[in-house]
Amino acid sequence: MKSVGSGTFITLGPLGEAKPTSSSMIKSMILRRGFFRKWNSLPRIVRTTCLPVLGMLFCVGFILVIWSSRPSLEDEPVFIKSVTKGAKVPDVMNVVPAWNDDKTADYQAEHGQILPPRPPLPNALVEERIPAEKDIPAEVKVDDKSSYDHEAFRKEHFPLGVSFSGPRNGRQKAVVESFLHAWKNYKTYAWGQDHLKPISKSYANWFGLGLTIVDSLDTLYIMNLLDEFKEARDWIRDSLVIGVKKEVNLFETTIRVMGGLLSAFHLSRDDVFLTKAVSCLDIFFEFKKILTNNFYCEIQEDLGERLFVAFNSPSGIPYSDVNLFLRTAKSPAWSPDSSTSEVTTVQLEFRDLSRITGNPKFEIAAAKVNEIIHDIPKPDGLVPIYISPRTGRFRPRSTKTLGARGDSYYEYLLKQWIQTGKTKDYLLKDFEEAMDGVITHLVRRTASKKLMFIGEIRDDRSFNPKMVISLNSLDHLTCYLPGTIMYGIHHGLSKRFLEFAEEIMYTCYQTYVMNPSFLAAELTHFNVETSPREDMYVNINDSHNLLRPETIESLFYMYYFTGNTTYQEWGWEIYQAFEKYARVTDGYSSIGNVRNIATMRHLDMMESFFLGETLKYFYLLFGEDALNGSPDLSMDDWVINTEAHPLPIYNN
């Protein structure tokens, strides 16, 4: 071999002919020769031993790769024949806003004016974002089934179930049409998967538990979409695999899947949902024979039992992650601690599970968490956002917030007190103490317009002037609070928190008004110092909207208990903005930038909570209030979990 130039060699063949050889080939030859020279220098016994071992390891690795990549039931998409898509969005009803109508006279006589004056919207924004009233058609057609007897269908398939009338007015019909648009495209492109990706006409999986189907069950039933409900019920019975081979979040799986199944059971009294939610225990057998005559338990996927392993910690504070297949639990990879809101936002569901099965262990374990936290000193009732499953103590110097990882701790204090027939008074006491602490330490007003908002105290003890209007992909945030307080006041919470709830509700609405899209950003920041900057502003990294429900949830409660149709009008404006900017041909999509319509862009994701929460609360908001009509759900009989799944209120 001889060099003939830069990077090129010639090699003499067997007959002396010249063969050009590149430098890379030379390096490869040297490496191969070096490897075999070293291999041949090994003792014979070592070589004869290593070869079978290496061969065996290769075969095992190959088999594992093939096995792990095989299609499974929970990963197999099922495609349904496409339905008509792209129908024009129907806006409905000529409704005159009633800012100070007679319907609220009695309530306002006792409590005073409900709301601050509504700020005028610039005409340009009204024209750009909100259709003129004259352009709104009189009614909406939603799969007209004039000869279809919903009640007969319900009695045939769900004879013990609660009866709902379906949409009663044009606005509710519009919401049902929106739901069906989302549902039919989910069926077409993502049936059985967690989430629809409407732009790419595909799907995304988080847990592999059919989250959109499970989250939508009670929405379907309440909207009286019984054909679709039965179709979803059959998928739950035939295709839902609880024991997925992955780790899931205890909190998210409990509120979405267990909450959805329990709610569907209470509304329809169909055993399919219960057999998926609990294990086939002997104590449960006798109870169910009394409850209904067609009890069957042919499946072994026991969500309640699989999630229960999370409570097997040294302190009783549950771990955050559960492997449903292996039935093991652990802390997340990024932290040894659990989020305070997550471990204290499973109690409604586990208590309900105990009440309907007769097995007290679920309620005892979940209730112990609140008892532990009740006994820990908490200055002014505010809790840090992290707690250790090992010690049962809060992480020192953690952030205190009503936003991510802190929010629903406070929500479930009040709702547990109501769920248990107002018998556990320490829960109410903890909630009232916490609200006083929020008003004292976390509430501020903006510099110019004096808008009230809730900030947070970070782990360095500094105050952060932001209000979390929604949350990241894991949690709920601040704008749920006005509705929760209103719900509590109806059930006996001190009325001193009423004005606080009204003002925060108004600020939450303003986070929609401030943007050209009339949609709120994920985070809204507030200016508390005198400066040229506006009272409210949005950073570019926070400018997305994930179709969150919190503001609509609170608008529903505020309207339900006051009869003030102002809240309906605010909700109608927001609904139309969703229809204008989030609706796409094949569903609804999260939005990347609410600050600029020209660069808004769709994020190609329709989360399950859009059908399970956002549209459900829109539907309830446009129904009848408790003062002047017959609402679809009585808040004297139901407590709604943090994923918008109704559960019954008990007497004890």
FIDREN-375441 format. One line per 3 residues: their letters; for each residue x negated, y, z of C-alpha. Coordinates in steps of 0.25 Angstrom, whole numbers, plus 5000, padded with zeros to 4 digits. Layout:
N
a = X/Y/Z | ...
***
This chain:
652
mks = 5000/5000/5000 | 4994/5013/4996 | 4999/5028/4997
vgs = 5002/5035/4984 | 5008/5048/4990 | 5016/5054/5000
gtf = 5025/5044/5007 | 5023/5034/4996 | 5015/5021/4996
itl = 5013/5009/4986 | 5013/4995/4990 | 5006/4984/4981
gpl = 5016/4973/4978 | 5012/4958/4977 | 5007/4960/4962
gea = 5000/4973/4966 | 5011/4982/4960 | 5013/4995/4967
kpt = 5026/4998/4975 | 5029/5012/4980 | 5033/5012/4995
sss = 5039/5023/5003 | 5034/5027/5017 | 5047/5023/5023
mik = 5046/5009/5017 | 5031/5008/5023 | 5036/5012/5037
smi = 5047/5001/5036 | 5037/4991/5032 | 5028/4995/5043
lrr = 5039/4994/5054 | 5044/4980/5049 | 5030/4975/5049
gff = 5027/4981/5063 | 5040/4974/5068 | 5038/4961/5063
rkw = 5023/4961/5067 | 5028/4964/5081 | 5039/4953/5081
nsl = 5029/4943/5076 | 5019/4946/5087 | 5030/4942/5097
pri = 5029/4928/5104 | 5037/4918/5096 | 5046/4915/5109
vrt = 5050/4930/5110 | 5054/4931/5095 | 5062/4918/5096
tcl = 5069/4923/5108 | 5072/4937/5103 | 5078/4934/5090
pvl = 5090/4926/5095 | 5093/4937/5105 | 5092/4948/5095
gml = 5101/4940/5086 | 5111/4938/5097 | 5111/4953/5101
fcv = 5113/4957/5086 | 5125/4947/5085 | 5132/4952/5098
gfi = 5130/4967/5094 | 5136/4964/5081 | 5148/4957/5087
lvi = 5150/4968/5097 | 5150/4979/5086 | 5160/4971/5077
wss = 5169/4969/5090 | 5169/4983/5094 | 5172/4988/5080
rps = 5184/4979/5078 | 5198/4986/5076 | 5206/4984/5089
led = 5221/4987/5091 | 5219/5000/5098 | 5210/5005/5086
epv = 5218/5000/5075 | 5226/5012/5069 | 5240/5009/5064
fik = 5245/5017/5053 | 5260/5020/5051 | 5266/5024/5038
svt = 5264/5039/5036 | 5276/5048/5039 | 5279/5061/5032
kga = 5269/5071/5036 | 5267/5086/5035 | 5281/5090/5037
kvp = 5282/5105/5040 | 5283/5110/5054 | 5297/5114/5058
dvm = 5298/5126/5067 | 5311/5127/5074 | 5322/5135/5080
nvv = 5325/5150/5081 | 5322/5152/5096 | 5323/5166/5103
paw = 5312/5166/5114 | 5318/5168/5127 | 5308/5175/5135
ndd = 5317/5179/5147 | 5330/5171/5143 | 5342/5169/5153
kta = 5338/5154/5154 | 5327/5158/5164 | 5335/5168/5172
dyq = 5337/5159/5184 | 5322/5154/5185 | 5317/5168/5183
aeh = 5326/5174/5193 | 5319/5165/5203 | 5305/5165/5198
gqi = 5304/5178/5190 | 5299/5180/5176 | 5293/5168/5170
lpp = 5283/5173/5160 | 5275/5186/5157 | 5281/5193/5145
rpp = 5277/5185/5132 | 5266/5193/5125 | 5269/5197/5110
lpn = 5262/5189/5099 | 5256/5197/5088 | 5265/5196/5076
alv = 5253/5191/5067 | 5252/5179/5077 | 5267/5176/5077
eer = 5267/5176/5062 | 5255/5167/5061 | 5258/5157/5072
ipa = 5272/5157/5075 | 5283/5155/5064 | 5294/5166/5064
ekd = 5307/5161/5070 | 5314/5163/5057 | 5305/5152/5051
ipa = 5309/5142/5061 | 5319/5132/5055 | 5332/5129/5064
evk = 5329/5114/5066 | 5319/5103/5064 | 5322/5090/5058
vdd = 5315/5078/5065 | 5318/5065/5059 | 5333/5067/5059
kss = 5339/5054/5064 | 5354/5059/5065 | 5358/5044/5065
ydh = 5347/5040/5075 | 5352/5038/5089 | 5340/5040/5098
eaf = 5348/5036/5110 | 5352/5023/5104 | 5338/5020/5100
rke = 5333/5023/5114 | 5343/5014/5121 | 5339/5003/5112
hfp = 5324/5004/5113 | 5323/5011/5127 | 5336/5009/5134
lgv = 5330/5013/5148 | 5323/5026/5142 | 5326/5040/5145
sfs = 5334/5047/5134 | 5330/5060/5127 | 5338/5068/5117
gpr = 5327/5072/5108 | 5324/5086/5103 | 5335/5095/5106
ngr = 5331/5108/5098 | 5323/5112/5086 | 5310/5115/5094
qka = 5310/5101/5100 | 5313/5095/5086 | 5301/5103/5081
vve = 5292/5096/5092 | 5298/5082/5088 | 5294/5085/5074
sfl = 5280/5089/5078 | 5279/5076/5086 | 5284/5068/5075
haw = 5274/5074/5065 | 5263/5071/5075 | 5268/5057/5078
kny = 5270/5052/5064 | 5256/5056/5059 | 5250/5050/5072
kty = 5258/5037/5067 | 5252/5038/5053 | 5238/5041/5056
awg = 5235/5037/5071 | 5246/5027/5076 | 5241/5020/5088
qdh = 5228/5029/5090 | 5226/5040/5100 | 5227/5053/5092
lkp = 5230/5057/5078 | 5220/5065/5069 | 5230/5072/5060
isk = 5220/5079/5051 | 5212/5066/5047 | 5224/5057/5048
sya = 5217/5048/5058 | 5217/5045/5073 | 5208/5047/5085
nwf = 5207/5037/5097 | 5203/5041/5111 | 5208/5029/5120
glg = 5214/5021/5109 | 5228/5020/5117 | 5237/5027/5106
lti = 5237/5039/5114 | 5246/5047/5105 | 5257/5036/5105
vds = 5257/5035/5120 | 5256/5050/5123 | 5268/5052/5113
ldt = 5278/5041/5119 | 5285/5050/5129 | 5285/5061/5119
lyi = 5292/5052/5109 | 5302/5048/5119 | 5306/5062/5124
mnl = 5307/5067/5110 | 5317/5055/5107 | 5308/5050/5096
lde = 5312/5035/5100 | 5308/5029/5086 | 5294/5034/5088
fke = 5294/5031/5103 | 5297/5016/5100 | 5286/5016/5089
ard = 5276/5021/5099 | 5282/5012/5110 | 5280/5000/5101
wir = 5265/5004/5098 | 5263/5005/5113 | 5269/4991/5115
dsl = 5261/4984/5103 | 5248/4992/5101 | 5244/5000/5113
vig = 5231/4993/5119 | 5229/4998/5133 | 5216/4991/5135
vkk = 5207/4999/5125 | 5193/4996/5125 | 5188/5010/5129
evn = 5187/5019/5141 | 5199/5029/5143 | 5201/5041/5152
lfe = 5210/5037/5164 | 5217/5051/5164 | 5220/5051/5149
tti = 5225/5037/5148 | 5233/5038/5160 | 5240/5051/5156
rvm = 5242/5048/5142 | 5244/5033/5141 | 5249/5029/5154
ggl = 5257/5041/5155 | 5263/5040/5141 | 5266/5025/5144
lsa = 5273/5028/5157 | 5281/5040/5152 | 5286/5032/5140
fhl = 5290/5021/5149 | 5298/5030/5158 | 5305/5037/5147
srd = 5308/5024/5138 | 5308/5013/5149 | 5301/5005/5139
dvf = 5292/4994/5146 | 5281/4995/5135 | 5275/5007/5140
ltk = 5275/5002/5154 | 5268/4989/5150 | 5257/4997/5144
avs = 5255/5006/5156 | 5254/4995/5167 | 5250/4981/5169
cld = 5259/4969/5170 | 5259/4968/5185 | 5268/4959/5193
iff = 5272/4970/5202 | 5276/4977/5189 | 5284/4966/5183
efk = 5295/4966/5194 | 5296/4981/5193 | 5298/4981/5178
kil = 5309/4970/5179 | 5317/4979/5187 | 5314/4991/5178
tnn = 5318/4984/5165 | 5322/4971/5159 | 5313/4971/5147
fyc = 5300/4971/5154 | 5288/4965/5147 | 5273/4965/5150
eiq = 5267/4958/5138 | 5254/4967/5138 | 5243/4969/5147
edl = 5238/4983/5144 | 5240/4989/5157 | 5235/5003/5156
ger = 5238/5006/5171 | 5230/4995/5176 | 5218/4998/5166
lfv = 5218/5013/5171 | 5219/5009/5185 | 5205/5005/5186
afn = 5200/5019/5185 | 5205/5021/5200 | 5194/5010/5204
sps = 5184/5020/5209 | 5177/5022/5222 | 5186/5034/5226
gip = 5199/5031/5219 | 5197/5043/5209 | 5198/5036/5196
ysd = 5188/5035/5185 | 5191/5042/5173 | 5188/5032/5162
vnl = 5194/5018/5161 | 5191/5007/5151 | 5205/5001/5148
flr = 5199/4988/5142 | 5189/4985/5154 | 5198/4991/5165
tak = 5186/4999/5170 | 5185/5013/5174 | 5173/5023/5175
spa = 5169/5038/5176 | 5167/5045/5162 | 5153/5044/5156
wsp = 5152/5059/5157 | 5155/5060/5172 | 5155/5052/5185
dss = 5168/5059/5189 | 5183/5059/5185 | 5190/5072/5181
tse = 5199/5076/5192 | 5211/5079/5183 | 5210/5065/5177
vtt = 5210/5057/5190 | 5222/5065/5195 | 5230/5064/5182
vql = 5234/5050/5182 | 5243/5050/5194 | 5256/5052/5188
efr = 5254/5040/5179 | 5248/5030/5189 | 5259/5034/5199
dls = 5270/5031/5188 | 5263/5018/5185 | 5265/5014/5199
rit = 5279/5018/5200 | 5284/5010/5188 | 5276/4998/5191
gnp = 5277/4997/5206 | 5262/4996/5207 | 5257/5007/5216
kfe = 5242/5005/5214 | 5242/5015/5202 | 5249/5026/5210
iaa = 5240/5024/5222 | 5227/5025/5215 | 5231/5037/5207
akv = 5237/5044/5219 | 5224/5042/5227 | 5217/5051/5218
nei = 5226/5063/5221 | 5224/5059/5236 | 5209/5059/5235
ihd = 5209/5073/5228 | 5219/5078/5238 | 5210/5075/5250
ipk = 5198/5082/5243 | 5196/5096/5247 | 5200/5105/5236
pdg = 5198/5120/5237 | 5212/5126/5233 | 5216/5113/5227
lvp = 5207/5114/5215 | 5200/5102/5211 | 5187/5100/5203
iyi = 5188/5093/5190 | 5179/5080/5193 | 5181/5070/5204
spr = 5172/5057/5207 | 5178/5043/5206 | 5167/5039/5215
tgr = 5168/5049/5226 | 5182/5054/5225 | 5176/5068/5226
frp = 5176/5080/5216 | 5164/5083/5208 | 5157/5095/5215
rst = 5158/5109/5208 | 5168/5104/5197 | 5176/5113/5189
ktl = 5190/5117/5195 | 5200/5119/5184 | 5214/5116/5179
gar = 5208/5113/5166 | 5202/5100/5161 | 5199/5089/5172
gds = 5207/5097/5182 | 5220/5101/5176 | 5230/5089/5178
yye = 5225/5086/5193 | 5234/5098/5197 | 5245/5094/5187
yll = 5246/5080/5193 | 5246/5085/5207 | 5260/5091/5205
kqw = 5265/5081/5195 | 5262/5069/5205 | 5269/5077/5216
iqt = 5281/5078/5207 | 5280/5063/5202 | 5280/5058/5216
gkt = 5293/5065/5220 | 5286/5076/5227 | 5281/5067/5238
kdy = 5266/5069/5237 | 5265/5083/5243 | 5250/5083/5243
llk = 5250/5084/5228 | 5259/5096/5227 | 5250/5103/5238
dfe = 5237/5100/5230 | 5244/5106/5218 | 5249/5119/5225
eam = 5235/5120/5231 | 5228/5119/5218 | 5237/5129/5211
dgv = 5234/5139/5222 | 5220/5136/5219 | 5221/5138/5204
ith = 5228/5152/5206 | 5217/5156/5216 | 5205/5151/5209
lvr = 5208/5148/5194 | 5218/5158/5190 | 5213/5171/5183
rta = 5219/5182/5174 | 5214/5187/5161 | 5208/5201/5161
skk = 5218/5208/5152 | 5231/5201/5151 | 5230/5195/5165
lmf = 5234/5181/5160 | 5233/5171/5171 | 5224/5158/5168
ige = 5218/5147/5175 | 5202/5146/5174 | 5193/5136/5181
ird = 5182/5136/5191 | 5170/5129/5186 | 5160/5120/5193
drs = 5151/5132/5195 | 5162/5139/5202 | 5164/5149/5191
fnp = 5178/5153/5185 | 5180/5150/5171 | 5191/5158/5164
kmv = 5197/5148/5155 | 5210/5142/5154 | 5211/5128/5148
isl = 5223/5128/5140 | 5221/5114/5135 | 5210/5104/5138
nsl = 5200/5096/5131 | 5204/5082/5125 | 5205/5076/5139
dhl = 5213/5085/5149 | 5225/5095/5151 | 5223/5109/5156
tcy = 5228/5122/5162 | 5241/5125/5154 | 5248/5113/5160
lpg = 5248/5120/5173 | 5260/5130/5172 | 5270/5118/5168
tim = 5265/5109/5179 | 5267/5121/5189 | 5281/5123/5184
ygi = 5284/5108/5185 | 5279/5109/5199 | 5287/5121/5203
hhg = 5300/5114/5198 | 5297/5102/5208 | 5293/5111/5220
lsk = 5279/5117/5217 | 5278/5131/5224 | 5283/5142/5215
rfl = 5272/5151/5218 | 5265/5144/5206 | 5276/5148/5196
efa = 5270/5162/5191 | 5256/5155/5190 | 5262/5145/5181
eei = 5269/5155/5172 | 5257/5163/5170 | 5248/5152/5166
myt = 5259/5147/5157 | 5259/5161/5150 | 5243/5161/5149
cyq = 5244/5147/5143 | 5254/5152/5132 | 5244/5164/5129
tyv = 5233/5154/5126 | 5242/5151/5114 | 5246/5165/5110
mnp = 5232/5170/5110 | 5227/5161/5098 | 5231/5163/5083
sfl = 5236/5149/5082 | 5245/5151/5095 | 5238/5138/5100
aae = 5230/5138/5113 | 5215/5134/5113 | 5209/5123/5121
lth = 5203/5133/5131 | 5207/5148/5133 | 5198/5157/5140
fnv = 5202/5170/5148 | 5195/5183/5150 | 5196/5188/5164
ets = 5187/5200/5163 | 5189/5213/5156 | 5183/5213/5142
pre = 5187/5214/5128 | 5189/5199/5127 | 5204/5194/5126
dmy = 5210/5188/5139 | 5210/5175/5132 | 5200/5169/5122
vni = 5197/5155/5116 | 5182/5150/5114 | 5180/5143/5100
nds = 5177/5130/5107 | 5190/5130/5115 | 5199/5135/5103
hnl = 5205/5121/5099 | 5219/5116/5103 | 5222/5101/5105
lrp = 5237/5103/5105 | 5237/5102/5120 | 5251/5102/5128
eti = 5248/5110/5141 | 5254/5123/5138 | 5266/5117/5131
esl = 5267/5108/5144 | 5268/5120/5153 | 5278/5127/5144
fym = 5287/5116/5145 | 5287/5116/5160 | 5288/5131/5161
yyf = 5300/5130/5151 | 5307/5118/5157 | 5307/5124/5171
tgn = 5311/5138/5168 | 5319/5138/5155 | 5311/5149/5150
tty = 5311/5148/5135 | 5298/5157/5134 | 5290/5144/5136
qew = 5297/5137/5125 | 5294/5149/5116 | 5279/5148/5120
gwe = 5279/5133/5117 | 5286/5135/5104 | 5276/5145/5099
iyq = 5265/5135/5103 | 5272/5123/5096 | 5273/5131/5083
afe = 5258/5134/5084 | 5255/5119/5085 | 5264/5117/5073
kya = 5257/5127/5065 | 5243/5124/5068 | 5242/5110/5074
rvt = 5251/5103/5065 | 5245/5096/5053 | 5250/5087/5042
dgy = 5247/5074/5050 | 5250/5078/5064 | 5245/5089/5074
ssi = 5230/5093/5076 | 5222/5100/5087 | 5217/5113/5082
gnv = 5202/5118/5083 | 5204/5133/5084 | 5216/5140/5089
rni = 5210/5154/5088 | 5209/5155/5073 | 5220/5149/5064
atm = 5210/5150/5052 | 5200/5140/5058 | 5210/5132/5067
rhl = 5206/5118/5061 | 5213/5105/5066 | 5205/5096/5075
dmm = 5212/5083/5069 | 5217/5078/5082 | 5231/5076/5088
esf = 5230/5072/5102 | 5240/5063/5108 | 5245/5073/5118
flg = 5250/5082/5107 | 5262/5072/5106 | 5262/5067/5120
etl = 5261/5081/5127 | 5261/5094/5118 | 5273/5090/5109
kyf = 5281/5084/5121 | 5280/5097/5129 | 5284/5105/5117
yll = 5296/5096/5115 | 5300/5097/5130 | 5297/5112/5130
fge = 5307/5114/5119 | 5318/5106/5126 | 5327/5111/5137
dal = 5322/5116/5151 | 5327/5111/5164 | 5334/5124/5168
ngs = 5344/5125/5156 | 5344/5111/5149 | 5341/5097/5150
pdl = 5326/5095/5147 | 5320/5083/5140 | 5313/5079/5153
smd = 5317/5082/5167 | 5305/5087/5175 | 5313/5083/5187
dwv = 5311/5068/5183 | 5298/5068/5175 | 5283/5072/5178
int = 5275/5074/5165 | 5261/5069/5166 | 5249/5077/5160
eah = 5250/5070/5147 | 5265/5074/5146 | 5271/5060/5149
plp = 5283/5061/5158 | 5283/5052/5171 | 5295/5051/5181
iyn = 5295/5058/5194 | 5297/5049/5206 | 5303/5051/5219
n = 5291/5047/5228
***
